[in-house]
């Protein structure tokens, strides 16, 4: 059925549900899992009077975020290994989560994307956007969304 499943995680309670489901599905299908955490870049402020960090401080913050992201996907890898699922733990730096997910799915030749959605509606969805909606509408492979 599926040979390689990409599961997006941010370490939140909701994404842990998606991770658990993806691990179970991979175990049933005999598929490999690609656990992905998208790590943001440090926002650079161009506003006058804004507090700007020195380049070394920005690098420090980004490294801490990358290390924390790696810990999240390493935990997924450990949980998957306990169920006999081979897993690749991947972190990617990007400011656009949905684009990073789609690019990673293509790069790792995944045939399914599993991710969580908050299910926001109305004005919250308009204001906050929907990474899930973007992935769903732009993916060339099936997408399994869990709430």
JOKA-V932011 format. One record per residue. OMEGA is omega in radians with two decimals (999 if undefined). BURIAL is b if it has 9 or more other C-alpha atoms within 8 Angstrom, else e. D_LAST is the distance of its C-alpha to the last C-alpha in Angstrom with 1 decimal. Layout:
((OMEGA & BURIAL & D_LAST) (OMEGA & BURIAL & D_LAST))
//
This chain:
((3.09 & e & 23.1) (-3.13 & b & 21.4) (-3.13 & b & 23.7) (-3.07 & b & 21.8) (3.05 & b & 18.1) (3.06 & b & 17.0) (3.13 & b & 14.0) (3.13 & b & 13.4) (2.99 & b & 13.2) (3.12 & b & 14.4) (-3.13 & e & 14.8) (3.13 & e & 12.3) (-3.13 & e & 10.7) (-3.13 & b & 7.1) (3.07 & b & 8.9) (3.07 & b & 10.8) (3.10 & b & 8.2) (3.12 & b & 8.2) (-3.14 & b & 11.9) (3.12 & e & 12.6) (3.14 & e & 11.3) (3.10 & b & 13.3) (3.13 & b & 16.2) (3.13 & b & 16.3) (3.12 & b & 16.2) (3.13 & b & 18.9) (-3.13 & b & 20.9) (-3.08 & e & 21.0) (-3.03 & b & 21.9) (-3.08 & b & 24.2) (3.00 & b & 22.6) (3.14 & b & 22.9) (3.00 & b & 20.0) (3.13 & b & 20.1) (-3.04 & b & 18.2) (3.00 & b & 18.1) (3.10 & b & 18.2) (-3.11 & b & 19.4) (-3.12 & b & 21.9) (2.98 & b & 23.1) (3.11 & e & 26.8) (-3.12 & e & 28.7) (3.10 & e & 29.1) (-3.12 & e & 32.7) (3.09 & e & 34.1) (-3.12 & e & 36.8) (3.12 & e & 37.4) (3.12 & e & 40.8) (3.11 & e & 41.0) (3.11 & e & 37.5) (-3.14 & e & 37.5) (3.07 & e & 37.5) (3.04 & e & 37.2) (3.14 & e & 39.8) (3.13 & e & 38.8) (3.11 & e & 39.1) (3.08 & e & 36.7) (3.13 & b & 34.1) (3.12 & e & 34.5) (3.13 & e & 34.1) (3.14 & b & 30.8) (3.10 & b & 29.4) (3.12 & e & 30.6) (3.11 & e & 28.9) (3.12 & b & 25.6) (3.12 & b & 26.1) (3.11 & e & 27.1) (3.09 & e & 24.1) (3.12 & b & 21.8) (3.10 & b & 23.9) (3.13 & e & 23.5) (-3.11 & b & 19.7) (3.06 & b & 20.0) (3.08 & b & 23.0) (3.08 & e & 21.0) (3.14 & b & 18.6) (3.14 & b & 21.8) (3.13 & e & 23.3) (-3.14 & e & 20.5) (3.13 & b & 20.6) (3.12 & b & 24.4) (3.11 & e & 24.3) (3.08 & b & 22.8) (-3.11 & e & 25.3) (3.07 & b & 23.1) (-3.05 & b & 24.9) (3.02 & b & 23.0) (3.14 & b & 24.0) (-3.02 & b & 22.9) (2.95 & b & 22.9) (-3.13 & b & 22.9) (3.05 & b & 23.6) (3.10 & b & 25.0) (3.06 & b & 23.8) (-3.13 & e & 23.2) (-3.05 & e & 21.0) (-3.07 & b & 17.9) (3.11 & b & 17.1) (3.12 & e & 20.8) (3.10 & b & 20.9) (-3.13 & b & 18.0) (3.13 & b & 19.8) (3.13 & e & 23.1) (3.11 & e & 22.1) (3.13 & b & 20.8) (-3.10 & e & 24.2) (-3.08 & e & 26.2) (3.09 & e & 25.0) (3.12 & e & 25.1) (3.11 & b & 21.6) (3.04 & b & 20.8) (3.01 & b & 17.0) (3.06 & b & 14.4) (3.14 & b & 11.2) (3.12 & b & 8.9) (3.06 & b & 5.7) (3.09 & b & 5.3) (3.13 & e & 6.2) (3.12 & e & 6.8) (3.14 & e & 10.4) (3.02 & e & 13.1) (-3.03 & e & 16.9) (3.12 & e & 18.9) (3.14 & b & 16.3) (3.13 & b & 14.9) (-3.10 & b & 18.6) (-3.05 & e & 19.6) (-3.10 & e & 16.9) (3.13 & e & 16.5) (3.07 & e & 13.6) (-3.14 & e & 13.9) (3.13 & b & 11.1) (3.13 & e & 13.1) (3.11 & b & 16.2) (-3.11 & b & 15.2) (-3.07 & e & 14.2) (-3.08 & e & 17.5) (-3.13 & e & 19.7) (3.09 & b & 18.9) (3.13 & e & 21.6) (3.12 & e & 19.6) (3.12 & e & 16.6) (3.09 & b & 13.1) (-3.09 & e & 10.2) (3.12 & b & 6.8) (3.10 & b & 3.8) (999 & e & 0.0))
//
